[in-house]
């Protein structure tokens, strides 16, 4: 996962032009965010290994880029935002498990194939 900053944001939008881009929004002191991040890491590793893909995932501290919350209608963290062609196509707030995240990501990737 790549840390997203204001400088790298435009590059991340460009990555969503060809396939879905997954952006994990968090705050550093949020315990639920830390747990969600770990579940996302497990799901991502599984996808990249089993599907032989290099799925693009960014991570962003929403405190440092509050304009993203406004632009994409983020109401709470953690949030897994799925972007396609620069547009938010899905927001996942209840991450529940690594398996749930895996299924959500696979469904998004299959829509793009």
Secondary structure, DSSP 8 states (H G I E B T S, - for coil): -EE--HHHHHHHHHHTTTS-EEEEEE-TT-HHHHHHHHHHHHHHHHHHHHS-----EEEEETTT-HHHHHHHT--SSSEEEEEETTEEEEEE-----HHHHHHHHHHHHHHH-
